[in-house]
Amino acid sequence: MRATDYETPAGRRAAADRLPAAQQEADACEAAFDFFRAYSRERPEVVAMWAFGIGFVLAWKLKPW
């Protein structure tokens, strides 16, 4: 079975060079989001604690009184 262009690092770089800059940024954001989603499935307690911590700090700093 022969690897396609996208399955090799050199093929991914060559394919990325042909894409416009906006599409490359969109692909990078999508890859980061996919990574975060996979990480949150593996370690939900860590993601929950970070969300709680960020929410706590934001609520503390943005309280109206």
Buried (B, 14 or more C-beta within 10 A) or exposed (E): EEEEEEEEEEEEEEEEEEEEEEEEEEEEEEEEEEEEEEEBEEEEEEBEEEEEEEEEEEEEEEEEE
